[in-house]
Amino acid sequence: MTNVSRPIDDLLGVNLSDVLAVGDARYSSVPLGTVVRAANGRMYCFVETSAVSIADNTAVIVTEGGPPPAFTVAAGAGSWTNRSGATPAAVSRIWVESNAI
């Protein structure tokens, strides 16, 4: 089992606005594709962005591929939304919000 406790705050839970860049100590600590339900009732999925910046509040398409399991995201008319703020123009990992409750 993967230890997912490292990027989780003892008081607040998962930081759903985190943008983790390559080299960050927490970059690989949560498996891609991990899904959590937030207090607002929505599901959030941990995904990897490509080297293209994605603006905040932008609809995205999540693609599952592999091996290993790879959950990648790109801007488009998808069923998820980036709520982590604008991502850098480099590979990073973020939480995306489901558009459905």
N, CA and C atoms as an extended XYZ file, in Angstrom:
303
Properties=species:S:1:pos:R:3:atomname:S:1:resname:S:1:resid:I:1 pbc="F F F"
N         0.845       -1.176        0.000 N   MET     1
C         0.000        0.000        0.000 CA  MET     1
C         0.889        1.237        0.000 C   MET     1
N         0.518        2.219       -0.770 N   THR     2
C         1.267        3.464       -0.846 CA  THR     2
C         0.908        4.369        0.329 C   THR     2
N         1.903        4.979        0.924 N   ASN     3
C         1.674        5.905        2.024 CA  ASN     3
C         1.272        7.255        1.442 C   ASN     3
N         0.020        7.640        1.629 N   VAL     4
C        -0.451        8.913        1.078 CA  VAL     4
C        -0.499       10.004        2.135 C   VAL     4
N         0.123        9.759        3.284 N   SER     5
C         0.012       10.726        4.372 CA  SER     5
C         0.976       11.889        4.255 C   SER     5
N         2.013       11.785        3.441 N   ARG     6
C         3.004       12.860        3.401 CA  ARG     6
C         2.452       14.188        2.899 C   ARG     6
N         1.632       14.259        1.839 N   PRO     7
C         1.146       15.563        1.408 CA  PRO     7
C        -0.161       15.969        2.085 C   PRO     7
N        -0.529       15.271        3.143 N   ILE     8
C        -1.791       15.565        3.808 CA  ILE     8
C        -1.508       16.316        5.100 C   ILE     8
N        -2.193       17.414        5.286 N   ASP     9
C        -2.047       18.238        6.475 CA  ASP     9
C        -2.850       17.610        7.614 C   ASP     9
N        -2.304       17.601        8.821 N   ASP    10
C        -2.982       16.983        9.960 CA  ASP    10
C        -4.317       17.639       10.281 C   ASP    10
N        -4.470       18.918        9.976 N   LEU    11
C        -5.678       19.633       10.330 CA  LEU    11
C        -6.646       19.821        9.170 C   LEU    11
N        -6.138       20.011        7.967 N   LEU    12
C        -6.989       20.401        6.849 CA  LEU    12
C        -7.259       19.294        5.841 C   LEU    12
N        -6.516       18.209        5.888 N   GLY    13
C        -6.684       17.153        4.897 CA  GLY    13
C        -5.842       17.415        3.664 C   GLY    13
N        -6.259       16.860        2.544 N   VAL    14
C        -5.509       16.999        1.298 CA  VAL    14
C        -5.560       18.446        0.820 C   VAL    14
N        -4.417       18.951        0.378 N   ASN    15
C        -4.369       20.308       -0.179 CA  ASN    15
C        -4.736       20.216       -1.659 C   ASN    15
N        -6.004       20.458       -1.972 N   LEU    16
C        -6.506       20.291       -3.328 CA  LEU    16
C        -6.061       21.392       -4.275 C   LEU    16
N        -5.374       22.402       -3.766 N   SER    17
C        -4.881       23.464       -4.642 CA  SER    17
C        -3.378       23.338       -4.876 C   SER    17
N        -2.791       22.248       -4.404 N   ASP    18
C        -1.363       22.020       -4.577 CA  ASP    18
C        -1.006       21.786       -6.040 C   ASP    18
N         0.068       22.410       -6.492 N   VAL    19
C         0.667       22.130       -7.803 CA  VAL    19
C         2.069       21.621       -7.502 C   VAL    19
N         2.298       20.336       -7.767 N   LEU    20
C         3.573       19.711       -7.428 CA  LEU    20
C         4.443       19.580       -8.669 C   LEU    20
N         5.594       20.226       -8.644 N   ALA    21
C         6.520       20.190       -9.773 CA  ALA    21
C         7.493       19.029       -9.604 C   ALA    21
N         8.085       18.602      -10.713 N   VAL    22
C         9.119       17.574      -10.659 CA  VAL    22
C        10.213       18.073       -9.717 C   VAL    22
N        10.667       17.214       -8.835 N   GLY    23
C        11.683       17.614       -7.864 CA  GLY    23
C        11.111       17.908       -6.496 C   GLY    23
N         9.808       18.181       -6.415 N   ASP    24
C         9.160       18.377       -5.121 CA  ASP    24
C         9.180       17.046       -4.378 C   ASP    24
N         9.473       17.074       -3.099 N   ALA    25
C         9.559       15.844       -2.311 CA  ALA    25
C         8.245       15.066       -2.319 C   ALA    25
N         7.121       15.753       -2.518 N   ARG    26
C         5.806       15.099       -2.493 CA  ARG    26
C         5.325       14.673       -3.877 C   ARG    26
N         6.120       14.923       -4.911 N   TYR    27
C         5.709       14.696       -6.305 CA  TYR    27
C         5.176       13.290       -6.543 C   TYR    27
N         5.831       12.281       -6.025 N   SER    28
C         5.440       10.888       -6.273 CA  SER    28
C         4.804       10.219       -5.066 C   SER    28
N         4.462       10.968       -4.047 N   SER    29
C         3.963       10.354       -2.818 CA  SER    29
C         2.498        9.944       -2.897 C   SER    29
N         1.739       10.493       -3.819 N   VAL    30
C         0.345       10.087       -4.015 CA  VAL    30
C         0.251        9.446       -5.392 C   VAL    30
N        -0.303        8.234       -5.491 N   PRO    31
C        -0.408        7.586       -6.793 CA  PRO    31
C        -1.322        8.375       -7.735 C   PRO    31
N        -0.924        8.469       -8.993 N   LEU    32
C        -1.789        9.105       -9.985 CA  LEU    32
C        -3.105        8.336      -10.046 C   LEU    32
N        -4.202        9.061      -10.210 N   GLY    33
C        -5.515        8.433      -10.259 CA  GLY    33
C        -6.197        8.330       -8.911 C   GLY    33
N        -5.504        8.734       -7.829 N   THR    34
C        -6.127        8.723       -6.510 CA  THR    34
C        -7.305        9.687       -6.517 C   THR    34
N        -8.444        9.249       -5.979 N   VAL    35
C        -9.650       10.075       -5.957 CA  VAL    35
C       -10.078       10.275       -4.509 C   VAL    35
N       -10.422       11.510       -4.157 N   VAL    36
C       -10.952       11.838       -2.829 CA  VAL    36
C       -12.234       12.640       -3.000 C   VAL    36
N       -13.097       12.575       -1.988 N   ARG    37
C       -14.304       13.386       -1.990 CA  ARG    37
C       -14.092       14.519       -0.995 C   ARG    37
N       -14.305       15.740       -1.446 N   ALA    38
C       -14.091       16.919       -0.605 CA  ALA    38
C       -15.363       17.276        0.160 C   ALA    38
N       -15.235       18.212        1.080 N   ALA    39
C       -16.363       18.660        1.875 CA  ALA    39
C       -17.472       19.269        1.018 C   ALA    39
N       -17.131       19.758       -0.182 N   ASN    40
C       -18.143       20.334       -1.061 CA  ASN    40
C       -18.918       19.258       -1.826 C   ASN    40
N       -18.617       17.983       -1.576 N   GLY    41
C       -19.324       16.877       -2.204 CA  GLY    41
C       -18.751       16.432       -3.540 C   GLY    41
N       -17.786       17.149       -4.044 N   ARG    42
C       -17.223       16.812       -5.357 CA  ARG    42
C       -16.022       15.874       -5.210 C   ARG    42
N       -15.790       15.095       -6.273 N   MET    43
C       -14.650       14.193       -6.330 CA  MET    43
C       -13.465       14.950       -6.926 C   MET    43
N       -12.268       14.648       -6.423 N   TYR    44
C       -11.032       15.228       -6.942 CA  TYR    44
C       -10.092       14.080       -7.300 C   TYR    44
N        -9.456       14.175       -8.460 N   CYS    45
C        -8.547       13.138       -8.953 CA  CYS    45
C        -7.148       13.734       -9.103 C   CYS    45
N        -6.139       12.980       -8.668 N   PHE    46
C        -4.742       13.419       -8.758 CA  PHE    46
C        -4.194       13.014      -10.116 C   PHE    46
N        -3.754       13.983      -10.917 N   VAL    47
C        -3.344       13.741      -12.304 CA  VAL    47
C        -2.029       14.454      -12.611 C   VAL    47
N        -1.483       14.118      -13.773 N   GLU    48
C        -0.242       14.750      -14.228 CA  GLU    48
C        -0.534       15.615      -15.449 C   GLU    48
N        -0.001       16.813      -15.447 N   THR    49
C        -0.163       17.708      -16.595 CA  THR    49
C         0.990       17.504      -17.562 C   THR    49
N         0.786       17.922      -18.778 N   SER    50
C         1.882       17.882      -19.749 CA  SER    50
C         2.709       19.152      -19.565 C   SER    50
N         3.588       19.420      -20.474 N   ALA    51
C         4.454       20.599      -20.372 CA  ALA    51
C         3.756       21.856      -20.891 C   ALA    51
N         2.429       21.850      -20.902 N   VAL    52
C         1.649       23.006      -21.364 CA  VAL    52
C         0.883       23.564      -20.178 C   VAL    52
N         0.921       24.863      -19.989 N   SER    53
C         0.209       25.496      -18.883 CA  SER    53
C        -1.300       25.362      -19.056 C   SER    53
N        -2.006       25.140      -17.951 N   ILE    54
C        -3.468       25.077      -17.944 CA  ILE    54
C        -3.958       26.169      -17.006 C   ILE    54
N        -4.811       27.037      -17.496 N   ALA    55
C        -5.324       28.148      -16.691 CA  ALA    55
C        -6.251       27.635      -15.586 C   ALA    55
N        -6.366       28.409      -14.521 N   ASP    56
C        -7.287       28.090      -13.434 CA  ASP    56
C        -8.721       28.084      -13.964 C   ASP    56
N        -9.566       27.258      -13.376 N   ASN    57
C       -10.987       27.148      -13.735 CA  ASN    57
C       -11.199       26.750      -15.196 C   ASN    57
N       -10.288       25.952      -15.737 N   THR    58
C       -10.385       25.487      -17.115 CA  THR    58
C       -10.853       24.039      -17.137 C   THR    58
N       -11.831       23.734      -17.998 N   ALA    59
C       -12.269       22.351      -18.171 CA  ALA    59
C       -11.130       21.547      -18.768 C   ALA    59
N       -10.974       20.314      -18.296 N   VAL    60
C        -9.887       19.464      -18.762 CA  VAL    60
C       -10.401       18.060      -19.071 C   VAL    60
N        -9.620       17.360      -19.878 N   ILE    61
C        -9.894       15.968      -20.217 CA  ILE    61
C        -8.858       15.113      -19.513 C   ILE    61
N        -9.318       14.133      -18.738 N   VAL    62
C        -8.419       13.211      -18.053 CA  VAL    62
C        -8.333       11.943      -18.889 C   VAL    62
N        -7.106       11.517      -19.175 N   THR    63
C        -6.882       10.310      -19.958 CA  THR    63
C        -6.131        9.306      -19.104 C   THR    63
N        -6.678        8.091      -19.017 N   GLU    64
C        -6.011        7.021      -18.283 CA  GLU    64
C        -5.267        6.152      -19.274 C   GLU    64
N        -4.017        5.921      -19.010 N   GLY    65
C        -3.218        5.086      -19.891 CA  GLY    65
C        -2.223        4.284      -19.089 C   GLY    65
N        -1.390        3.564      -19.732 N   GLY    66
C        -0.401        2.818      -18.990 CA  GLY    66
C         0.279        1.814      -19.883 C   GLY    66
N         1.072        0.924      -19.368 N   PRO    67
C         1.518        0.908      -17.979 CA  PRO    67
C         2.669        1.876      -17.763 C   PRO    67
N         3.032        2.276      -16.569 N   PRO    68
C         2.199        2.127      -15.382 CA  PRO    68
C         0.967        3.007      -15.496 C   PRO    68
N         0.016        2.862      -14.601 N   PRO    69
C        -1.169        3.719      -14.717 CA  PRO    69
C        -0.773        5.181      -14.807 C   PRO    69
N        -1.198        5.816      -15.869 N   ALA    70
C        -0.865        7.225      -16.099 CA  ALA    70
C        -2.160        8.005      -16.268 C   ALA    70
N        -2.397        8.922      -15.408 N   PHE    71
C        -3.563        9.794      -15.505 CA  PHE    71
C        -3.055       11.151      -15.934 C   PHE    71
N        -3.218       11.470      -17.211 N   THR    72
C        -2.741       12.742      -17.734 CA  THR    72
C        -3.931       13.638      -18.034 C   THR    72
N        -3.662       14.921      -18.087 N   VAL    73
C        -4.742       15.889      -18.258 CA  VAL    73
C        -4.316       16.944      -19.270 C   VAL    73
N        -5.281       17.401      -20.043 N   ALA    74
C        -5.057       18.476      -21.010 CA  ALA    74
C        -6.321       19.330      -21.072 C   ALA    74
N        -6.158       20.594      -21.373 N   ALA    75
C        -7.315       21.490      -21.489 CA  ALA    75
C        -8.222       20.997      -22.608 C   ALA    75
N        -9.520       21.069      -22.373 N   GLY    76
C       -10.486       20.631      -23.372 CA  GLY    76
C       -11.860       20.505      -22.746 C   GLY    76
N       -12.825       20.114      -23.525 N   ALA    77
C       -14.215       20.011      -23.062 CA  ALA    77
C       -14.420       18.698      -22.326 C   ALA    77
N       -13.783       18.553      -21.178 N   GLY    78
C       -13.882       17.327      -20.404 CA  GLY    78
C       -14.815       17.472      -19.221 C   GLY    78
N       -14.874       16.427      -18.412 N   SER    79
C       -15.781       16.417      -17.266 CA  SER    79
C       -15.070       16.722      -15.953 C   SER    79
N       -13.885       17.313      -16.034 N   TRP    80
C       -13.112       17.721      -14.865 CA  TRP    80
C       -12.686       19.172      -15.043 C   TRP    80
N       -12.359       19.843      -13.938 N   THR    81
C       -11.938       21.248      -13.991 CA  THR    81
C       -10.708       21.458      -13.121 C   THR    81
N        -9.735       22.210      -13.644 N   ASN    82
C        -8.561       22.577      -12.867 CA  ASN    82
C        -8.939       23.664      -11.875 C   ASN    82
N        -8.809       23.377      -10.598 N   ARG    83
C        -9.068       24.367       -9.545 CA  ARG    83
C        -7.798       24.664       -8.752 C   ARG    83
N        -6.644       24.249       -9.287 N   SER    84
C        -5.378       24.403       -8.566 CA  SER    84
C        -4.657       25.707       -8.887 C   SER    84
N        -5.265       26.557       -9.684 N   GLY    85
C        -4.569       27.745      -10.158 CA  GLY    85
C        -3.882       27.406      -11.465 C   GLY    85
N        -3.317       28.393      -12.098 N   ALA    86
C        -2.629       28.159      -13.370 CA  ALA    86
C        -1.424       27.260      -13.128 C   ALA    86
N        -1.274       26.257      -13.974 N   THR    87
C        -0.142       25.349      -13.826 CA  THR    87
C         1.046       25.888      -14.616 C   THR    87
N         2.253       25.542      -14.214 N   PRO    88
C         3.431       26.004      -14.955 CA  PRO    88
C         3.521       25.302      -16.311 C   PRO    88
N         4.289       25.852      -17.197 N   ALA    89
C         4.488       25.235      -18.519 CA  ALA    89
C         5.567       24.160      -18.400 C   ALA    89
N         5.329       23.237      -17.508 N   ALA    90
C         6.240       22.118      -17.260 CA  ALA    90
C         5.410       20.982      -16.675 C   ALA    90
N         5.934       19.786      -16.695 N   VAL    91
C         5.209       18.650      -16.128 CA  VAL    91
C         4.987       18.903      -14.643 C   VAL    91
N         3.758       18.732      -14.197 N   SER    92
C         3.422       18.896      -12.787 CA  SER    92
C         2.250       17.981      -12.457 C   SER    92
N         1.958       17.865      -11.189 N   ARG    93
C         0.825       17.052      -10.737 CA  ARG    93
C        -0.126       17.919       -9.935 C   ARG    93
N        -1.422       17.748      -10.233 N   ILE    94
C        -2.456       18.580       -9.606 CA  ILE    94
C        -3.680       17.732       -9.282 C   ILE    94
N        -4.570       18.306       -8.492 N   TRP    95
C        -5.889       17.728       -8.240 CA  TRP    95
C        -6.867       18.438       -9.166 C   TRP    95
N        -7.715       17.663       -9.867 N   VAL    96
C        -8.753       18.263      -10.707 CA  VAL    96
C       -10.111       17.883      -10.123 C   VAL    96
N       -11.063       18.786      -10.274 N   GLU    97
C       -12.394       18.633       -9.679 CA  GLU    97
C       -13.388       18.070      -10.687 C   GLU    97
N       -14.172       17.104      -10.243 N   SER    98
C       -15.228       16.558      -11.092 CA  SER    98
C       -16.321       17.598      -11.285 C   SER    98
N       -16.841       17.705      -12.506 N   ASN    99
C       -17.919       18.659      -12.754 CA  ASN    99
C       -19.265       18.156      -12.239 C   ASN    99
N       -19.362       16.877      -11.930 N   ALA   100
C       -20.599       16.286      -11.404 CA  ALA   100
C       -20.445       16.037       -9.908 C   ALA   100
N       -21.534       16.135       -9.208 N   ILE   101
C       -21.511       15.840       -7.762 CA  ILE   101
C       -21.895       14.390       -7.565 C   ILE   101
